[in-house]
Amino acid sequence: MTPRDEAILDHATWSAITGPLAPLAVGDGDARGFQPDVCSFTAVRDWHAPGVWDAIVDLVGPGGDFALPPAGVALPAGWEVTFTLDGVQLVETDRLETRPDDEAVELGADDVPEMLGLVALAQPGPFLPRTYLMGRYVGIRRGGALVAMAGERMHPVGWTEISAVATHPDHRGQGLAARLVRDVAHHIRERGDGVYLHTTATNPARALYAGLGFRLRQELTFGSVRTPA
């Protein structure tokens, strides 16, 4: 596996939003986000930059939601934390064996209703009507119905994030998620990118990812803050 600069993953959303995914972004200053039906993620260039809080308000407006700043960054008066969730960032190791899956089919606009339905059942994390535009999404069907999916979300320079790993409750235990993760990772590596992902700290799927060959890079706190109304 080619050594890569992991430090960029500390600012993965900003790197993606100003780089490979810039066509799907909104904002052009020190605070930016994605088009509202693509992704809810937001980011800043530098939390300590002068005017960064004004830039956030300019982007999301009064009473708008924005990504939680890292620990040690104090909120200005009138701002409030709306939710937090413990999470982890995992990165590939040499143990990750990737391969294309013969049964995996690429998903697109016509598949969005089924993708949204599967996400609602499996709860893998945020997925919106145009999230599929962020990268390559694939699925496995049974009897014509979509029963498992996975795909690409953030694209910081040199890396691609695997996301939306979801399996219908009636089809779990068959190894479908592992197969799709290997397939998505295979195509990421073919482009020359490194592979990483995020999940909640308590997600049982962490054992699956560890078994596939991912390692813990860092613990995170996901969350959002709200600008003063």
C-alpha positions in Angstrom: 0.0 0.0 0.0 1.4 3.4 -1.0 2.1 5.6 2.1 -0.2 8.7 2.2 -0.5 11.9 4.1 -3.1 11.1 6.7 -3.0 14.7 8.1 -5.4 15.8 5.4 -8.1 13.6 7.1 -8.1 16.0 10.0 -9.7 18.4 7.5 -11.4 15.9 5.2 -14.6 17.9 4.6 -12.8 21.1 3.8 -10.4 19.4 1.4 -13.3 17.7 -0.4 -15.6 20.7 -0.5 -12.9 23.0 -2.0 -11.3 20.3 -4.2 -12.8 17.3 -5.9 -16.4 18.0 -4.8 -16.4 21.8 -5.3 -19.0 21.6 -8.1 -21.5 20.4 -5.4 -20.6 23.0 -2.9 -22.2 26.3 -1.8 -20.3 29.3 -0.4 -17.0 30.7 -1.5 -15.5 32.1 1.7 -14.0 30.7 4.9 -17.2 28.7 5.6 -18.7 26.3 3.0 -21.2 23.6 2.7 -22.9 21.3 0.1 -26.1 21.9 -1.8 -28.9 21.1 0.6 -30.1 17.9 -1.1 -26.6 16.5 -1.6 -25.0 16.5 1.9 -25.5 18.3 5.2 -21.8 18.5 6.0 -20.2 21.9 6.4 -16.6 23.1 7.2 -14.4 26.1 7.7 -10.9 26.9 6.4 -9.6 27.7 9.9 -11.6 27.8 13.1 -9.2 30.5 14.4 -9.4 32.8 11.4 -10.7 36.3 12.0 -14.3 36.6 10.8 -14.9 32.8 10.7 -18.1 33.1 12.8 -19.5 35.8 10.6 -18.7 33.7 7.6 -20.7 30.8 9.1 -23.7 33.1 9.6 -23.4 34.4 6.1 -23.6 30.8 4.8 -26.4 29.3 7.0 -28.2 32.4 8.2 -29.5 33.3 11.7 -30.8 30.2 13.4 -28.9 28.0 11.0 -27.0 24.8 11.7 -23.3 24.2 11.2 -20.7 21.6 12.0 -19.5 21.4 15.6 -16.1 22.9 16.1 -13.3 20.8 17.5 -12.6 20.6 21.2 -10.9 23.8 22.5 -12.8 26.1 20.2 -15.2 28.2 22.3 -18.6 29.3 20.8 -19.4 33.0 20.7 -22.2 34.3 22.9 -25.7 33.3 21.6 -24.5 30.1 19.8 -25.6 26.7 21.0 -24.7 23.1 20.6 -27.7 21.2 19.1 -26.3 17.6 19.3 -23.2 15.6 19.7 -22.3 12.0 18.9 -19.2 10.0 19.6 -17.6 8.7 16.5 -14.4 7.2 15.0 -12.4 7.6 11.9 -11.0 4.4 10.4 -8.3 4.0 7.7 -7.2 1.1 5.5 -4.2 -1.1 6.3 -2.3 -3.6 4.2 -4.7 -6.2 5.5 -7.6 -4.8 3.5 -8.1 -7.1 0.6 -10.3 -5.5 -2.1 -12.0 -7.1 -5.1 -14.8 -6.2 -7.5 -18.1 -8.0 -6.8 -19.8 -9.6 -9.8 -23.2 -9.1 -8.2 -22.7 -5.4 -7.4 -24.7 -3.0 -9.6 -24.0 0.7 -9.9 -26.8 2.9 -8.5 -28.0 6.2 -9.9 -30.9 8.7 -10.0 -33.5 6.0 -10.9 -32.5 4.1 -7.7 -32.8 7.0 -5.3 -36.2 6.1 -3.9 -35.0 2.6 -3.0 -31.7 3.9 -1.7 -33.6 6.3 0.6 -35.9 3.5 1.7 -33.0 1.2 2.6 -31.2 4.0 4.5 -34.3 4.7 6.5 -34.4 1.0 7.5 -30.7 0.5 8.2 -29.8 3.9 9.5 -26.2 4.0 8.3 -26.0 7.8 8.6 -26.9 10.9 6.5 -28.0 10.2 2.9 -30.0 12.7 0.9 -31.7 12.6 -2.6 -28.6 13.7 -4.4 -25.9 12.2 -2.2 -25.3 9.6 -4.9 -23.6 12.4 -7.0 -20.7 12.5 -4.5 -19.2 9.3 -5.9 -19.8 5.7 -7.0 -22.7 3.9 -5.2 -23.3 0.2 -5.7 -25.9 -2.3 -4.5 -27.0 -5.9 -4.4 -30.5 -6.9 -5.4 -32.6 -9.9 -4.4 -35.8 -10.6 -6.3 -35.3 -7.2 -8.0 -35.3 -5.3 -4.6 -32.3 -3.4 -3.3 -31.2 -5.2 -0.2 -27.6 -3.8 0.4 -25.7 -0.7 -0.7 -22.4 1.2 -0.1 -20.7 4.0 -1.8 -18.3 7.0 -1.8 -18.9 10.3 0.0 -16.1 12.7 0.9 -13.1 13.0 -1.5 -10.3 14.8 0.3 -7.3 15.1 -1.9 -5.7 11.6 -2.2 -8.4 9.8 -0.2 -12.0 8.6 -0.7 -14.5 7.9 2.1 -16.7 4.8 2.1 -20.2 5.6 3.3 -23.9 4.5 3.4 -23.0 0.9 4.1 -26.5 -0.5 4.6 -28.1 -3.9 4.6 -31.9 -4.6 4.8 -32.6 -6.3 8.2 -34.0 -9.4 6.4 -30.8 -10.0 4.6 -28.2 -9.4 7.3 -25.7 -12.1 8.2 -24.9 -13.0 4.6 -21.8 -11.0 4.2 -23.3 -8.5 1.8 -21.9 -5.4 3.5 -18.3 -6.8 3.5 -18.6 -7.7 -0.2 -19.7 -4.2 -1.1 -17.0 -2.5 1.1 -14.4 -4.6 -0.7 -15.9 -3.6 -4.1 -16.0 0.1 -3.3 -12.5 0.0 -1.9 -11.2 -1.8 -5.0 -12.4 1.0 -7.3 -11.1 3.7 -4.9 -7.6 2.1 -4.9 -7.8 1.7 -8.7 -8.0 5.5 -8.9 -5.0 5.8 -6.7 -6.8 7.0 -3.6 -6.5 5.8 0.0 -9.6 4.4 1.7 -11.2 5.6 5.0 -14.5 5.8 6.7 -16.4 7.1 9.7 -18.9 5.4 12.0 -20.3 5.9 15.4 -18.2 4.8 18.4 -20.7 2.2 19.5 -21.6 0.8 16.0 -21.3 -3.0 16.0 -20.1 -2.8 12.4 -16.7 -1.6 13.8 -15.9 -5.3 14.3 -16.7 -5.9 10.6 -14.4 -3.0 9.5 -11.6 -4.2 11.8 -11.9 -7.7 10.4 -11.7 -6.4 6.8 -8.5 -4.5 7.6 -9.3 -1.0 8.8 -7.7 0.5 11.9 -8.7 3.3 14.2 -7.1 6.5 13.3 -8.8 8.9 15.7 -11.8 9.3 17.9 -14.1 12.2 17.0 -17.2 14.0 18.2 -19.8 14.5 15.5 -22.3 17.3 16.1 -23.7 20.6 15.1 -24.1 24.2 16.5 -26.8 26.7 15.8 -26.2 30.4 15.0 -28.0 33.0 17.0 -31.6 33.6 15.9 
